[in-house]
C-alpha cells in the first residue's frame, strides 16, 4: 500500500481536529477514529496528495488545510449516521462525490454502511476506484453519471438509501428539486457554509415544496474557524403537504 509523505502528520492533525470537534459539539466519539480507520485515511490522503498534482481533485492548499476542509469536515457527519448502525444493511448515497468527500471518508469510518458514490467526471471516478481498490473496500459502488432524477430510475440505480448526502453540488433549493424521485423516509443531509441561512430562505419560498427540515447543526472547523452547518431534511407525508 502506498504511504503518504512522512513530512505530513496526517493522523496527528486529523485526531487533534477531531478531538476539538467532539468537545465543541459535545457528542461522543462515536464510530471512532480507530487505528484501522486512521491507517486507511492516511493512505487515502497520501494518494490524494499525489493525484492532485496531476489532476484537479481539490483546491490547492496546504496539507493541514486540506485535512481540515475535506477529511475532518466529512467526519462531522458521523453523529448523524451512527443511529443506523443497528439497522440491517443501512445505505448511504453520496451525490457529486468529487474526490470522495464526504462519501468515501464516511465509508472508511463506518465500514458497516453500504455506499454509492455518484460522480459524473471520469478522472474523479478513476481516483475513487483507485482508492477503493487500494484499501480493498467492499459494499461500495461508484456510478459515473449525473443523478437520476426520475423516481423509477432513481430507485433502479440507487435503491432506497437511508441517508443521502451532498457537499457542494448545488444550492439547497436546486438540490432538493433534484431529489423528488428519492424515496420517502430517506434522511437528506446538506453540508453548507456561512451562506446556509440565505439558501434555506430561498428554498422556503419555492413553490411545491415537498421537504421539511428535521434538524440544523451549526459549528466551526477548529483550526480555520470556518463556519459550517448541517441541515437535515426529509420528504413530507402526502397528507401533510
N, C-alpha and C positions, 0 to 999 in steps of 0.2 A: 504494500500500500504506500502511496505517495505521502510524504510528510511536508508540513508547512515550513517556512523559513524559521530557523531557530531564533532569529532576532526578534520575532514577534511572539510574545507570550499570550497566545490566543486564550488558553484556558484560564490563565490568571486574570486577564482583562474581562473576560465574559463572566467568570464567577464573582468578581468584585462588583460588576454592574448588576448581576442578578441578585446578590445579597442586598444591594441598595434598593432595588425594585421591590423586593419582598418586604423590606422594612417600610418603604413608602406606602405600599398598598395594604399592609397588614394581612397578607394571606400566607398560608402555609407553603412551604417549598414542595408543593405537590408535583407529581410527575418527576420531579427531581432532576438535578444535573449530576447523575451518577458517573462513574468512571468511563463506562462504555459510551454514554451519550457525549461526554466531553471528548473522548478519543475520536468518535465519528465526526463530530462538529469541527474538530481541529483539522482532520483530513479534508473535509468539505471546504473550510476556509483556505487551506493551502492550495487546493485545486482552483478555487475561485480566483485567488491571487495570481496564479499562473495564466489562467484563461483570459482574465480581464485585460491583460497586457496585449492581447491579440484581437479580442472582440469586445464590443460594448455590452458588458453584463450589468455593471453598476456604475454609478457616477464616480469619477476619480476623487479619491480622498485618502487620507492617511489610514493605515490599517486599524488603528484604535477607533476611528470614526466609522469605518465600515462594520466593525464588530458591533458597535452600539446601534447604528442606524438600521442594520439589517438582521443580524443574528439575535441580539438582545430584544430588539423591537418585536421580532417574530415570537419570541418566547413569552412575551407579555400576554399572549392568548391562553396560556396554559390553565389559568383558573377557570376559564370558560369551558374548557374541554374535559377536565377530569371527572365531572359528573357522569360522563358517558362511558367511563372505564368499565363499569359493571354491566353495561348493556351487551347484548350479543352482536358481535361484528359491527361495531359503530363505524361510520364512514364520514369522510371529510372531502369536500370538493373545493379546490382552490382555483380561482378563476384569474387568469392573467398572471401566472406564477413567475414569469421572468426568469431570474436565476435561482428561483426556489423559495422566495420569501412571500408569505410565511410557510407555505405548504410543506416543503421539503424539510425545513428546520423542525416543524411540528412532528412530522413522521419520525424523525430521528429521536426526538424527545419522548414521543408517545408511540412506540412500535406496535402497540395493540390496535391502532387506528388503521382502517383501510383508507387509502388516499388516492384521489385522482387529481392530477395536475393538468390544467388546461392552458396551453401556451401556443399561440399561432406562429411564432418566429422560429425558423428552423435551427438557427445557431444556438438559441437558448435551449431548445428541445435537445439538441445534441449534448449540451453541457449537462442538463438534468439527467439524461440517460447515462452519461458517463459517471456521475456521482452515484446513481443508483446501482450501477454495475460494480463500481469500486468498493462500495460499502456492502454489497450483496443484500440490499434491502428487498423485502418481499411485501406483497399486498400493496403495491404502489404502481400506478399506471400514469404514463404521460400521453396526453392526446394533443397532437399537433393540429390545432384548429381554433377557430373562434367559437365562443359559446353558442351552443344550440339553444335557441330561444323558444321554439315551438314546443308545446307541452309533451306531445308524443315523442318527438325527437330527443328532448331533454332526458326523459326517463329511459329511453333506449340507450343513450350514450353514457348517462351518469347514474342511473338507478334512482334511489330515494335517499340522498345523503342526509345524515343527521345534522351536519354542520356545513355551511357554505361560507367561504372566506374570500376576501378581496382586500388588496392593499393600495393599489394605485391604478385601477382600471379606468374609473370614471367618477364623476361626482355622484352623490348618493341618489339623487332623483333618476339620473340616467341608468345607474347600475341596477336599481330596483325595477325599473321598467324592463330591463333585460331578463329579469328573473320571474316574470309572470308565469312561466312554464314550470317553475320549480314546485315540488310537492308541498302541500300544506303541512305544517309541522316542522319543517326544516328551520334550524336556527341560522340566521344570516348575520355575519359579523363583518362590519365595515371598519377598517383601520384608518383613522384620519388624524390630521394635524390640527393646527390652530384655526383652520377655516371650517371646522366641523359645524359650528352653530349656524353659519350662513347657508351651508349646504342643507342642513336639516330644515331651515325655514323655507328654502326653495322647494324642497320635497313636500313639506306640509301644505304648500299652496298649489300643488299639482292636482289635476282632476283624476278621477277614477283610481284613487289611492287604495290599494288592497293590502298594505302592510301596516304594522303598528310597531312602535318602539317598546321593547321589553326592558332594556336597561341601557345606561350610559355610564362609562367609567373613564374619568379623566386622570391623567398622571403626567409626569415629565420624565424624560430619559435622564438618568442620574448624572452623567458626565456633561453632556452638552446643555442640559436644561430644556431641550426641545419639547414643546407641548404635544401631547398625544391624547387621543380619545378613541375608545372602543364603543361603537354603537351596535347594539344587538336588536335585530328585527325578526318578526315572524309574520306570516300571512294571517289576516283576519279570517274568522269563520264567515261563511256566506251570509249567515243571518245577522252578523254584526257589521256588515258593510253598508 
